Amino acid sequence: MAGDGGSTRPRVPRRPRIWFEILLIAVSYWVYSLVRNAVPEQKTQALKNADWIWKVEDSLGLAFEHTVNHAVNSVTWLIVSMNYYYATLHFIVTIGVLVWLYRWQPGRYAAFRTVLFATTAVALVGYYLYPLAPPRLMNGQDFVDTVLVHHTWGSMASGNLKHVSNQYAAMPSMHIGWSLWCGLTIFLLAKAPWARILGLLYPAATLVVIVSTANHFWLDAVGGMLCLSFGFLVSYFWYGSHPHRLPKLVEPAPGKRAPGAPEPAAVSEPAPVSESAPVSESSAVSEPATARPPARSGR
């Protein structure tokens, strides 16, 4: 939008509407799930790509997924907790952060929501162009599918749910993309130090979980980070600023007062004076009397 002198002004976020946001999020996730699961399950290519990823990590000396998977799987209460973590917090925390932004950071809500949506959208391109089997589905590597072994529901791609979810859409990891979005949002906006620390710990814990449950390689997490970077770029170019640098509250439109601001005091105009109305003597303004010369006394 061009302003005075031909300068370009960034878009100003509008106050979000609750019904529209609920509908938008619901429809967007439905479309995301539909597209993700519509990507052809290219099993042969997905397994080849998994072997290639494993070799790359091994050449870097960072192929630690197998060791972590077996070590954590030996502690039943821990791996079962991670299975439920993987299945639930991915949605609960993300929705919670969106609600927090909507309620207490309305001026920044739309920009951060744009980051999340752009991140998720570009991930669909990755699922289509680079089918990838998770470690637990690799041939001959002896990874433990912790959901099947411990009879928990921790993955949409395990058990009976595997028939309604694309099992070979592991790259990029949206568990990392979404959790890192949550963590950075909290870290950038929260005032309490403990909240900011928890914000950073959340994506770190999610990385441990996705590796321990053999649902992702750590390189899938890198893919999720790249998608999130793209999301922040989209938001920056759209709003002309980093999301956390936008005003906390929505600026009121011209002629409208901000929510909660007091109404301006009414200014009363003087009543019109009728031309035919008589003017009282008390209100009349008398002209100054003409000065008379002093009288001369006769001699």
N, C-alpha and C positions, 0 to 999 in steps of 0.2 A: 504494500500500500504506500503510495507516494505521499509524502508530506510536504511541508513548506520548503521551498528551495530545491525540490526534486529529490530530497533525501528519502531513503527507504526506512520505514518504521517497522519494527517487529510486530507480529500479531499479538494482541493482548488477550490472554485467556479469559473466557467468560465463566460466570458462575455455573458449575455443573448442576444438572438436574437429575435427581435421584432415579426417577423412572427411566429416563433415557440411558443412564449409565448401567443400570441393571440389565436392561434390554440389550444394550450394546455388548456388554461382557458376555452375556449368555449366548447371543447369536454368534459372536466372534469365536468363542470356544467351541461351539457346535460346528462351525465351518472349519476351524483348525483340526478338530478330531476327524471330521469327514474327509478332508483333503489328506491328512496324514495317513489315514487308514486306506485311502483310495490309491495311494502310491503302490505300484506292483511290488509284491514280495519277491524280489530277485534273490532267491536263496543262494544260488551258486555264486553270484557276484558278491553278495554280502559276506559269504564265508571267505572268499578270496581276499576281500578288503580287510577282513578281521585278521587274517594271517599276515597281511602286509603291515598293518598297524602294530601287531605283536612283534614283528621282526624289527621295525623301526625303533620301538621302545627298547627292545633288547639290545640293539646296536648302540643306543644311548646309555645303556646300563640302568634303565629306569623301568624295566618290566617287572614291577613289584605287585601287580594285581593278584597273581596266583598266591603268593605268600600271604598277603593281607586277607584274601578270601578264606583260606584254610585256617588261618590263625583266629580270626573273629568267629568263624563258624564253629570252632571248638568250645566257645562260651555261649551256651544256649540262650540264656536270658538276654545277652547282648545282641546276638544276631536276630533274635525274634523282635526285639525292640527296634532294630534297624529296619527290619522288614515293614513294620507298621509306620515308622518314620517315613520311609520311602513312599508308602502308599497314601499318607494323609497330609503331612506338613507341606508338601508341595502345593497343595490347594489352600489349606487353612491359613498359612502364614501370608501367602500372596494376597488372598482376599482381605485378610486383616490389615495389611499395609495399605491396600486401596481404600478401605473404609477410613483408616486413620488420616490418609491424605484428604479424602473428601470432607471429613468433618473438621479437621484442624489446619489443613494447608490447602484451602480451596483454590488459591491463586496458582499453585504449583501442580495441582492434581492432573489437569489435562496434559501438561508437558510430560510428567512422569508416566502417565497412562500411555501416551504416544510412544515412549521408549519401550514399554512392555509389549505393546502391540506390534511395533516394527521388529523387535527382537524375535517374536514368535513367528511373524510372517516370513522373515528371511530363513528361519530354521526349516520351513517347509521346502524351500529350494534345496537345502542340504539333504533332506530325506530323499528327495527325488533324484538328485544327481549323484549321491554317494550312499547307496544302501550299505549298511554295516551291521553285521551280527554282533550282539553283545558277547562278552567273554564266556558266559554260561552256556552259549549255544555253539561254541567252537568245537571242532572235531579233534580229539586226541590230546586235549590240554588239561583235562581233569578238573575243570572249574566246578564248584558246587552251586547248583541252583537252590539258594537258601529258602526260597518260598516253597518249593516242592518238598525239600527235605524236612522242613519243620512245619509243614501244613499250615502256613499262614498266607494271607492275601496281601502280598507286598509288591506285586508287579502286575500291570495290565497285560504283560506278555508271558505270563506263566499260568499254568493250570487251565481251567475252563475259559478264562478271560482271554487267552491267547488267540481265540478264534475271532474276537472283535477288535483286536489291536494289531497293528503292524509290528511284528517282532524284529524287523530288520531296519528300524528307524532309530538307530542309536547315536548317529552323528548328525548334528551336534546334540549335546545333552541339555535339554530344557530344564532339567532339575537344577543344573548349575546356572543356566541363564536366568531363570526366575529367582532362585535363591540369592544370586549375586545382585540382582535388581533390588530385591527386598533389603539385603544387607547394606548396599550403598545408599539407598533411599533413607534408611534409618540413620546411618552414620552421618550423612550430610545434613539432615534436618533435625534430628533429636538434640535436645540440650543436655539431658542427663548423661554423664560419662558412662554409667553402667549400661544404658540403652545403646549407646554407640558401640560399646565393646561387644554386646550381644549381637548387634547388627553385623559385625565383622565375623563373629564366630559362627553364625548360621550358615553361610556358604561354605566355610571350611569344614564344618561338621557334615554338610551335605556331600562334599567331595569324598569324605571317608566312607559315607554310607553307600554311595553309588559304586565305589570300588569294592567294598566289603561284600556287597550282595551280588557282585559279578554282573551288574546290569550295564556297566560302562567301563571303557578304558579311561585313563586319565587324559588322554588326548581328546576324548569326546568333550571333556570339561573345557579344554582350550577352545574347541569349536563353539561351545556355548558362550564363552567370554567374547569371542570375535563377533558373534551375533549381537550380544549386548552392546558392544562398541558401535556397531552399525545403528542400533536403536537410538543411542545417545546422539549420534550424528544427525539422524533424521529429525529428532526433536530440536536440536540446536539450529538447524537450518530453517525449520518451520517457525520457531518462536524467536529466533535471533538471539538466544541466550541459553546458557546452561539451565536446566530445570530448577536447580536449587538456588539460582540467583534471581529468579523471578519473584515478584512481590508475594508475600505469604497470603495476603487477602486479595480478593478480586477487586480491581478498581471499578468504581461505579461509572455507569455511562453518563455522558454529559446531560445535565439537567436532572439527574437522579442522585439521591443521597445514599451513602453507603449503609449497609445493614447495621442497625443499632445506633446510627448517628442521630442526634436530636434534631427535631424539626426546627427550621429557622423561625425566629420570632416574626409575627405578622406586623407589618408597618401600616398603621392606619393613616389614610389620607384625610385632609381637612374637608369638612362638609362644604359643598358648594353654597355660595350665598346668592339668594334670589335677587334679581334686579328690582323686583317690585316690592321687596320687603322693606318696611320703613327702618330707618337707622335711628336708634335711640340716642338721646342726647348724651347719655353717659359714655356711649361707645364712639360718639362722633369726635373727630379730631379737630380741635379749634385752631384757627390760624393765630399766630402771634399778634397781639395788639400793636397798632401803630404808635410809636412813641410820640408824645405831644411835648412841645417846648414848654418850659416852665413859665408860669404866669408872672408878669411884672407887677410889682407893687407900686401904686401911685404915691407921689410925694406932693 
